[in-house]
Amino acid sequence: MNVYKSLFVGVFLVGVALAAPRAHSQTTPKNCTASQQAAVQCFVANAVATNLTEPRPGMTLPQFESYGVAVSRILQTHSTYLVLVGLSSAVADAMPPVNADGSANPTAQNNAILQAVSAASHNGFAPPPSGVSLLDLQYFALDVAGAMNDNQGALELLTPGISLRIIDSYVITATSNGQVSWSEVNARLSTAVSNFISSGLMKVPLGMTRAQVTSFADSLAQIIHTYKVATHRTALSAG
């Protein structure tokens, strides 16, 4: 429960750096202890009212309160939020929001996160809990990655993006004259996944299949390639 509480508070603190200032109307439920949903809505509304955080860009206060409820449900899933945090940290490490020349390109990273979360959900690794949409999962991952982008070199030490770089190595090997042979990429990834599983280096989550893992890896390969094209890279960032 302590981990849940810390993560929950941390997610909303992320909003301070991500959202633009705006005027707010108070919509806090009158009875903040009526339900878990009411408690979360009160937490979010009070955090905004006291300038502890700001709504995500484009969100009204009621929408931000609803997002807060979605976040609380994500954090109680354990597996889904761990997948989302893992993806966010991997992307922040290996696919930073900058071009190869160092100029800013947050759209490239954001698109990678949106697509990666969609692929994870589609393949069954990050199913949205009841009352939570795919967009909520994507917002959550974007917020986490946004905080991790400013990590003072910690991600370079931990290298959470190593799995993405491994997948990228298969894309690079199958690239000739700027063209990727996706049939070669898919075949090599399928073999790699099988080898990792049989050697014990990778375990298929309970209830999942090898085919789902391979399909997810194939999707990540496509996402990586799209990111590299957008940022003019020949390989993923190594820090």
N, C-alpha and C positions, 0 to 999 in steps of 0.2 A: 504493500500500500504506500510506503514511503517513496518508492521509485515512481509509482503512478503520480503521486502528488507533485513530486519535483518536476517530472516531465510536463505535467499539465501546466504548471505555473510557468515553466520555461518557454513553452510554445507561445504563450501570450506575451511574454517579454520580447520575443522575436519581433512582434508587430511594431514595436517602437521604432526600429530601424527600417522597416519595410513599407510602412504606410505613410501617406501624405496627410498633413493636418487638415482637419475639417471641423465644422460645427456639429454638435451632437445634441440629440434630444433624449431625454431620460425615459426609458421604457422598462425600467427594472420592475419585475413582478413584485406585488405588494407583500406576498408571503414567500420569502426566500427559502424557507424550509419545507415547503409543500411537497417538493419532489426533487430528485437529482437534477432534472432539467431546469427547474426554477432556480436551484442553487447555482448552477453553472451560468445561467442567464444573469443572475445578480452579480456573480463574480466578474463577468465580462463587462457589464454595464458600469459597475463601480470602478473597475480598472480603467475604463475609458474616461469616466467622469473625473477621476483623480490624475489623469495624464500619465498613468502607468503604462498604457499602451494606446494604440490607435487602430481603428478598423482597417482591414486589408483594403488596398486601393479599389475604389468603385463600390465598396460595400456600405450600406446604411448600418446604423447601430443594430436594428432588429436582425438584419442579415448576419452581422458579425456575431450576435448572440446565438443565432442558429448554428453558425459555424463552430462556435465554442462548444455547443452541445455535441456536434459531430466529432470534434476533437476528443471530447471526454469519452465518447463511445469507441473511437479508434484506439485510445490508450488502454482501454479495458479489454481489447482483443488479444493482447500479448503478441501473437504471431504476426498479425497484419502490421501493427506499428513497428515491430522489429524489422520487417521486410522494408517498410517505407524509410525508416531511419538508415538502414543499411544501404539502400539505393541512393538516398540523398548524400550520404557521406562518400560513397564511391564516385558519384558524379561530381561532387564538389572537389574531390581529389584529382580525378583524371580528366575531367571535362570542365575546366574553369570558365567563367563568363568573360573571356577575353579571346581575341584573335591571336593567331600565331605571332603577329608583330607587336603584341602587347596592348593594342587598342581594345576598348571595351566592347563586348558583344553579349550582353545578358540574355538576349533572345535565344541565342544558340543553346545556352545551358538550360534555360527554361523549357525550350521545346524538347530537349533530351529528357528532362525530368518528366514532363507531361507524357511523353511517349513511353518511357520506361515504366511508369506507374500503370499506364493503361495496359501494357504488355504483361506486367506482373499480375494485375487483376484478371485479365483475360485468361491467363494460363493457370489461375487458381492459387497463386502464391500470396495474393493480397486481396482477399474477398472483402468488400465493404460490409461492415456490420449493419444490422437492421437500422433503418433511418438515416443511413449515411450514403452519399452518392459517390460516384467515381470522381467527380469534381472536388468533393471534400478531401478525398485521398490525395489528389493532385495538389490542392492548396496546402495541405499539411506538409507534403514532401517539399514543395517550393519554399515554405517558411523555414523548414529545417535546413535545407541546402543554403538558403540565404544567410542563415546564422553561421553555417560551417565555412562559407567562403572567406570569412575573416577569422582564420584559425591560427595566425601567427606561426605558421610552419608545422603545427602539430600533425596535420594530415600527411605531410611529407614524411614524417617519422613513422606514422601508423600505416600508411599506404593502403587505405581501404579500397582504392580503385584498382588494385592489382588484377582482380578478376576481369575488369573491363579492358585492361591492357593486354591480358592474355587473349581475350576474344579479338581484340584489335590486331594481334599478331597474325591471326588466321586471315583477317581481311587484307592485311598488307601482303602476305604471301600470295594471295589469290588475285592481286592487282597487277595489271600489266598495261602500260601506256595509259594510265589513268582509269582503266576500265576494270571493274571487279567481276570476277566469275563467281556469281552467287551459288551456283551449283557446287563449285569446289569448296566454298566457304561452308555451306551447309553440310557437305559430306565430311569435311575435316572436323567440324564442331561435333557432329554426331559421333564420330570415332573418339574424339577427345572426351566427351561426356561419358561414353561407355567405359573408356579406360580409367577415368577418374573414379567412377563408381566401383568398378571391379577391383581397383587397387586400394579402395578404402579412403582415397583422398577427398571424396565427395559422398555425401549421404543424401538419398532422395527423401524429402520430408514425408512423414506419415500421411498416407492418403493420396500422395502424388505419384506420378509415374515418370519413368525415364523419358518418355516421349514429351511430356510437359516441360521437363528441364531443357531438353534439346530445342523445343519450340521457343522457349524463353530466350535461350542463348542465340538462336537465329534472329529473333526480334532485336536483341541488344546489338548484334552485329550491324543490322541495318541502321539502327539509331546512331551508333558510333560513326558510321560512314557519313550519315547526313550531317552530324555535328562537325566532322572534320572538313567536309566541303564548305560548310557555313563559316568556319573559322580559318580556312586556308591552311590546314595542318596536314602533314603526311603521316603523323602518328599521334596518339593521345599524349597529353601532357605527362611528363615524368617529374613534375614539381618545378 
